[in-house]
Amino acid sequence: MSETEFQLHRAGDLAIVTIDNGEDWTKPCTFGRHALESLGRALDDLESQEWAGLVLTGKPQGFAVGADIDQFPNITPELAREGSRAGHELFLRLRNLTFPTLAAINGAALGGGLEIALHCDHRTIARSVRHVGTPEVFLGLFPAWGGTQLLPRLVGPAAAVKVVVTNPLRQNRMLDAEQALELGLVDAIFDDAGFLDESIAYLQSAPATREEPDLSSTAEVIRRARGELLGPAHAPRVALDLIEGAAGWSLEEGYRAEEDAIAGLLPAPQAQNSIYAFNLVERRQKRGVGVPKVEPRPVEKVGIVGGGLMSRQLATLVVKRLEIPLVLRDLTDELVDAALADVRSEAGARATLVSGTTGWEGFEDCDLVLEAVVEQLPVKQEVFATLRELAPNAILASNTSSLSLAEMGADVGLHFFNPVAVLPLVEIVRHDATPDEAIATAWDVCRKLRKRGVVTKDAPGFVVNRVLTRMTSVLMDSLEHGNSVEETDEAIIELGMPMAPSVLLQLVGPRVANHVLETMHEAYPDRYPLSPTLANFADGKDEVVVVGERRRSTDEITQAVLEALADEIGRLVDEGVVGSAQDVDTCLLLGAGWPFFLGGITPHLDQTGVSERVLGHRLADAGAATPA
């Protein structure tokens, strides 16, 4: 059995219904057509017999994570409405059972999984549960099986907005068991051991009624929430409208409103792009696209060359996730001591695994050495020449953001993104002499670090920095021809990007950004002109160097950016830097935080006609933007 089923068992006069797909706990239960039909049969039995109560729970360590997303691509409005109505009708039958019901949440309860639990009279949760929420807005949708209507009725409008809108927009933040209890989503927490027995006992003693929340503040809560929304995303606005409506609608009216809204939203480009993006980062990427089918080398000790901010972040990640010895090198005792103190303070009980040196002792028996020194090719070449002699059996990797791996003498690139603890992407860079074993090992290490590796070819800027720098070149050109920083920021924010370019520049650092531009200019001078303004910023000056008057509207700047992106992504694919534009989208989603509702970027470029205008063809026609 791999389809989700609702299995009904009798325990005395109590009904126990288990949501199970016959898979292990790592493969969560979803609700597709088969599952809903199974729920209907279980409800037939529940409605036709005498019961003292119902406990709805999941297979060991799992509850349910909602609708089967595989049924969403290319869906019609009619099918979207039908799917929402089918869930409403079945879940309402559960809600209307004549005996007490309880959802015993023993694992992740997301989307429709949480919504079915909301249709029960009571909810308990296992203490170990870490994933509760409605992530639909993150995917360009909203919870359309009653979530927008029942949540405000259960926990009030402010908490409903937090669960349905705010948390998904904050990198799809989830609630753990304690937070779910604090918000009022569940009634009680029990330890995992004996959880079902404790839940049954709770049901047998639970109060028959509960206090209704005050909905009088709904309009003000929604007004404030609307004011905090940025960018063109439709889903959060639709979700807020539905939550606001819950204060005055009957439940039947609210469910019809959800059905109408999902019929318009699910087939639309933003939701379809989000589903494409989800499939890229949660499915396609995890298959190891472009990773050779060879055994990775065991990594039992790691060396890191450099003691700066990036090196410290990398060392902390390695020690905490791999729990293996690590040696760190920098040029002075003061730098080494400061780096070790920083890493050890984060490593907790694993602090004893970290050592440091100003020499090279301890590197000779490393299995993997990661270089993260200053972005100067001669310095890196010297580091790798030394390491090649000292540790001939180690895989030698560089965290460079733009320089040639082959020229510096590294085996492979492992380009992490700052802040390392937040951004999941690692560009795994191979050159012509990179051994297959090095790529396989790099990908395996990334997986164990809980990062997402994307294989790219050794080319200036790789993927993310090449694309972002092309965008920056357009923006700097606009500044240098009469536009303001506010206008260039607005041109990008209008696309729905996570932060304004001026803020991103400060986060990356103008010196780093200018260095990358110089690298790209050396390789592609026509497309990456040097910017006197960016050079000024890199030198700590705020002066914009105006070289001519050609001021553009924000819409014109946005179009110029999109055309530049289409051109550069087309070149990345044509040059074989990546296997397809899907890899570019994956990198932008995971390494730059670009919106799911743009699909990264290539679906948006296709849908708006930019790809055909610039390249003469849609990127999807080159196998780039079809769902994985």
N, C-alpha and C positions, 0 to 999 in steps of 0.2 A: 504493500500500500504506500503510494506516494501522494495521492490526492488527500486533502484534508477531509476528515469525517468527524461527525459528532456521535460519539459512542455512549449509549444510555445503559446504565447499570442500576439495579435496585439494591439498596442497602437497608433492609427492613422496610420501613415506610418512606424512606428518603430516596430521591432520585439523584444519581451522580452522573453528570454528562461530562465526558472528557473530549477535548479537542485534540485530535491526533492525526498525523500524516504518515505514521509508520517509519519515519526517519529518525536519525539521532538528534540530540538537542541542538546541534549547530545548524540544522535546517528547519527554520521556524515554520509554523503553520500559517497559511494564507487562505483567503476566502475567494475562491472562484466559483464558477457555476456548479461544479460537483459538490463543493462544500455547502453551498446554500441549499441545494436539493437535499443533502444529508441532514442539515438543520431542520428542514421542513418535515422530514420523516420523524425525527426525534420529537419535534413539537406535536406531531399527530399523536404519538404515544403518550406524551406528557399530558395532553389535553383530554385524552380518552380514558385515563386511569385515575385512581385516587392516590394522592401523594401528600405527605406531610410537609415537604419542602424540596427544593432543588439546589444542588451545588454544581456550578459550572466551573470547570478547571481545565488545565492543559496537561499535555504529556510532561514527563519529568523535565524540569528546568525550562519549560516553555509554556507560554499561553497562546497568543496569536498576534500577528503583526499586520493584519488588515487585508485589504483587497489584493488579489493577484495582479500585479502590475503588468504582467505579460499580456493581459487582456485590454490594455489601454492604448497602445499605438494604433493610429489610424482609425480610432473609434468614431462612430457617427453620433450626432446629437441624440438620435432616437435610442441607440443602444446605451448611451451614457445615462439618459433619463430612466430607461428600463432597469439598469443595474442599480441605480440609487433607490428606485421604488421597490425593487425586490428585497433589498436589505431592510428598508423601512418596514415593509409588511411583515417579514419574518421576525425582526427584532421587536416589533410591537406585539406580536403574539407572545413572545417571551415576557415582555413587560406586563402583559395582561393576564398571565397565568393566575389562577385563583388561590395559589398557595405561596408562601414566602420563597424568595429566590436570592441566591448569593453567588457572586463571582469570586472564586478563590484564585487570585492572580499569582501564579507560581513562577512566572518568567516574564519576558518582554511582552508588554501590552501596548501596541502601537496602532494608530489609526482605527480601522474597524475592529481590531482586537480590544481597544479601550472602549469603543462605542458599544459593542455587545455587552461589555461589563456594565456600562452605564444604564442599560435597560434592565438590570437586575435591581432588586430592592436594596441589597447590601453588597459591599465589596471588602474583602480582606486581601492582604498582600504579604508575600514572603520577604523576610528581611534582606535577602540577597539581591532582590530585583533592582536593576539599575536603569532600566529603559522603559519609561512610561511616558506617553505623550501622543500628540497628533501631528505627525511630520508633514501632512499634506501641503500646507502652504509653502514649505521648502521645495516641494515638487510642482509648484504652480497650480495647486488644487486647494480644496478645503475638505474637512471631514464631512462627507455627504450621506452618512448613515445615522444622522441624528445628533452628531457631536456639537454642532453649533447651537442646537436647541436645548439639549439636555444639560450641557456643561453650565451655562448661566443659571439654569433652574436648580442645579445642585450646589455650585460653589460661588455663585454671584458673577456679575459681569467682569470685574477686574481680573479675577483668577481665570475666567474663561478666555479673556483676551491674552493673558499670559500663556496659557497652554496652547491655544489655537493659532495665535499670530506671533507674539513676541518671541517665544522660545524657538520656533522654527526659523525665524529670521535671524536669530543669533547662532548661526552655524548649526542649526537643527539640534538645539540643546534639549536634553531629556531630563526627566525627573527620576530620582531614585525613590525607594520605598518611603523613607522619612519625609521627603519633600511632598510626595503624593498624599501622605497622611496630613501634613501641615496645611496643604491647600484644601483638604476636605474631599479629595477624589476617592479615598478609601476610608473605611471605618476603623480598621485595626491592622496592626502589624504583628505577625507571629514568626518565630524562628522557623527555619526550613525543616528542621527535624520535628516531625509531628504536625506540620503545617495543615494538612488536610483535616486531621482530627480536631485541631483547634478551630478551624474554620467551621466545621460541622457544629461544634459546641456553640460557637458564636451565633450561627443561624438559629439554633434552637432557643437561644435566650435573647435575641435581638429585639429591640422595640419595633412595634408595628408601624409607627409613623416617625417622620423626622421634621425638623423645623425648616421651613422654606426660606431661602435667602431673600434679602431686600433687593428688589430690582429697580428701585426708584432712581438710582444714580446711573442707570445704564446709558442714557443719552450723553451725559457729561464724560463718562469713561470712554465711550466710543469717539466722542469729539476729540479728546486728548490723544487717543491712539491714532486717529486719522492724521492728526497734525505731526506725528512722529514718523510717518511713512515717507520714504524717499524713493525716487526713481519711478519707473513706469510699470512695475509689477501689478497685475490685476488681482491675483488671488487674495492677498491680504485685505484689499478693499472689499471684495465680495464677502469674505469671511466676517469682516466687521459689520457689514450691512445685515448679515444673517443673525449675528449675535444681538445686534440692536433690535431686530424684529422679534426675537424671542421674548422680549419684555412685554409685548402686546399681543402676539399671535397665540392662537391655540396650537397645540402640538401638531395637529393635522395640517393647519395652515403653514407652520414652520417646515414640516416635511415636504409639502408641495413646493415651497420656496427653495429648499435645498435641491429638489429634483430639477426645477427650472434653471437654477444657477449652474448646476453641474453639466447640464445639457449644452450650455453655452461655453463653459470654461474648458472642459476636458478635451474636446476636439480642437480647440484653438491653438495657435502656434506656441504660446508661452508654456502651456502644460505639456504639449507634445515635445518641445525642446527639453523640458525638465526631465521627462521620462527618458529621452535619449541620453541626457547627461547622467542620470542615475544608472542606466545600464552601462555606460562607459566606466564610471568610477567604482561601481559596486560589483560588476560582473566581468566585463571584458578585461579590465585592467588586472583583475585578480588571476586571470588565466596565464599571465606571464607572456603577453604578446611580444614576439621578437626575442624571447629568451631561449638560448640553445637547449636542446634536450640532452644535457649531460649532467652528471652528478656534481653538485656544488662541493667545494672543499670545506671540511670542518674548520670553523674559526673558533679557536680556544684562547687567543690572546690578540689584542689590538694595540697598535701604536698610533698616536696622534702627534703630528709635527706642527707646532704652533700653540701658543697659549692665550690667544686673544679671545674676544667674545664668542666668535663662531666656534672656535676650538673647544671652549668650555662647554658650550651647549651640546656639541657633538659628543664630548667625553661623558657628560652627564647622561645623555640618552643611551649610550653604549653600556655604561655600567649598570644603569637601572633596568634596562630591557634584556641585555644579554647575560648580565651577572658573571662576567669573566674578567680576568686581569687586564689592566690597561696601563700603558706607560705614556706619559705626555712630555714633550720636549719644548723648551724655549731657550732664549739666548742668555738670560741672566737668572741668578737665584731668586731675585725679587719677583720677576715675572712668573717663574715656575711656582714659587710659594703662593703667590696670589691666585694663580689658576687652580692649584691643588686645593686651596682653602675653599674656593668657590664650588668646585666640583664635589668635594667631600661634604660640604654643607647640604647639598641636594641629594647625595647618594645614600644618606642614612646608614643603615647597617652594612651597606656595601662599600663604605668609604675605604676600608682596608684593601680593596682591590686596586686602588689607584696609586700609582707612583709617578715620580717626576724626575727629570734630569736636564742638565744643560749640555750634556754630551750625548752619546748614542747608546750607552749601556742599557740593556733591557729590550732593545729593538731586534736583536739578532734572532730571537725565537718567536717573533710575532708572525701570525698567519695572515694578517691584514694590517697595512699601514695606510693611514689617511692623512694626506698633507693638506694643511689649511693655513699657509703662511701668506705673506703679502703678495698681491697680484702683479708680480713682476717675473717675466719668463726666465731671466738668468738666475734669479734666486731659486725658483722651483727646479730648474735644471740641475743646479748644484745639489739640492736636497735629494733628488731622485738618483743622481749619480752616486752619491754616498750610500743611499739605501740599497742600491742594486748590488754594491759590493758587500755591504754589511749583512743584508738579509735577503740572500738570493732566492730563497724559497717563498718569500712573502708575496702576496698580491699587493701591488703598489697602486694606490688610488689617490686622486686629487679632488678637492672640493672647489676647484676653479669655477668661476661663473662664466668665463668666455674664452679663455686661452686654449691653445691647441694641446690636447693630451699627448699626441704623438711627438710634438716638438719638445715638450718638457720631459718626456721619458717615462710617463706613467703607463701602467697597464690598462687602467680603466678610470672613468670619471664617476664620482659619486657627488653630484651637486645637490646639496641640501638647500632649503630656503629658510630665510630668517623671518620670524622667530621659529627655530627648529621644533620647539614643543607644540607649535600650533599648526604649521603648514605641513601637510602629509606628503607632498611630492618630493621625490628624488629623481633627478635626471641621471640615468645610467648611460654613460657615454662610451662608445667603443670606436676605436680607430682600426686601420687595416691590419695591424699586428696584434690586436687584442685577442688573447686566447678565449675560446668558448667557455672554459672553466672559470675565467675571471668574471664574465658576464653572469653566468649561472650563480656564482658565489655572491656577487654583488646583489643580485635580485633576492637571493635567499636571506642575506643579511638584512636587506631593507624590510622584507616580510617579517622577520623576527623583531625588528625595531618598530613594527607596526606602522611602517611607512609604505608609500606606494611608488614603486619604481617604474619608470617609463624609459624604454631603450631608445636612444638617439644616436645619430652618427656624429663623429668628431667634426664639428664645423663651428665657425665663430658665433658665439652667443648661444649655441645649442638651440633651444626652442623658446623658453619663456623670455629670456633677456633679448633674444633677437626680435620677438614680436613686440615686447613692451618698448624696446628702444626705437623700433620703427614708429610706433605710436608717439613716443616722446619727440621724435624728430619733427613730426607734423605740428605738435603743440608748440615746440620751440620756434618753428618757422612762423607760426601765427603770432606769438609774442613779439618776435623780431620784425613783424610787419604791421604792428599797430594794435593788436588785440591785448586785452588785459588778462591777468591771471584768473580773475573771476570768470571771464568768458570761456577760457580754455577749460577751467574746472567744470563749468556748467555743461559744456559740450560732451564731457565724458560721463558726468553724473546722470545726464538725460538718458544714457544708454542703460543705466542700472548698475554701473560698476560699484564695487564695495566702498571705494573711497576716492576722493578727489585727487587728481594727479599731483597737485602741489603738496598734499599730505603724504602721498606715496613717496614722492621725491625726498621728503625729509626723513621718512622711515628708512628708505634704502640708503640715503646719504648722497648728497650731490657729487662728492668725490668719486664714489663707486660708480654712480650713473654716468659721469663724464668719462671715467676710465673705460667702461663698457662701450660707450659711444665711440671713443677713439679706436678701440679694437674693431668695432664694426665698420668704421670709416676706412680703416686700413684695408679691410677685406672688400667692402662694397661702397666705394666713395660716392657713387652717384645717388644711392638711396639713403645714405647715412652721412649727410654733411655735418661737419663740425659746427658746434653752436657756441658763439662767443658768450651768449647769455648763460648757458649751462657751465661754461668754463668759469665765468664770474661767480656763479653759485658755488662751484667747487672750491674757489679761492676764498669763500666766506663773504663775498660781496652780494648785495641784493639788487644790483643794477641790471635792468633789462636793456640789452643793446639793440636799438631799433635801427635796422639797416634799410628800411624802405616803408612805404605806406601802401598796404594792401589789406586793409582790415576786412575781416569776414564775419558773417553772422554766426551765432553758435551752431545753427543747423548746418551751415556750410563747413564749419570745422568738424562737426560730427561726421558728415559725409566724406570729407577728406581723410579722416582717420579710418573709416570703414573701408574705403578704397585702398588705402595703404596696407591695411591688414589683409584684405583679400589677395593683393599682389604678393605679399611676403609669405602668406601661408601656401599659396600656389607654388611659389619657388621652393619652399621647404619640402613639399611633397615631390615636386619634379626632380629636385636634387637628391632625393632619397635620404634626407636628414632624418625623416620619420617614415614609417611604413605607409601612413595615410593621415589625412587631416583629422581623423578620430584621435590620433595621438596628440595632435596640437590642442584639440579641445580638452583632452584629459589633462594635459599639462597646465592649461590656463585655469581649469576648474580647481585643480588640486594645489597648484603652486602660486597662483595669483588671485584666487578667490573670485574668479569671474562668475557671473550669475548662471544658475541652472536654467533660468527661463530664456537665456540666449543659447543654451546648449553648449556653453563654452563661447563659441562665436560663429562657427561655420554654418550651422543651420540658419542663423539670423542673416548671414550674408547671402545665403541662397534665397531665403524667403523674401528679402527686400530687393532682389535683383542685382545686388552689388557684384556678386561673383560673376554673373554672365556679362555684366557691363565691363568688368576689369579683365577677366580671364577668358571670356568667350564661352564659358561653360559653368554649370553649377558644380560646386565641390562635391555634392552628393553623386553626381554622374561619374566622378572619379573614384567612387567607392569610399567617400570621406564621411558623409554625414547621415548614413543610414543607421538605424538603431542596431546595437550589437545583439 
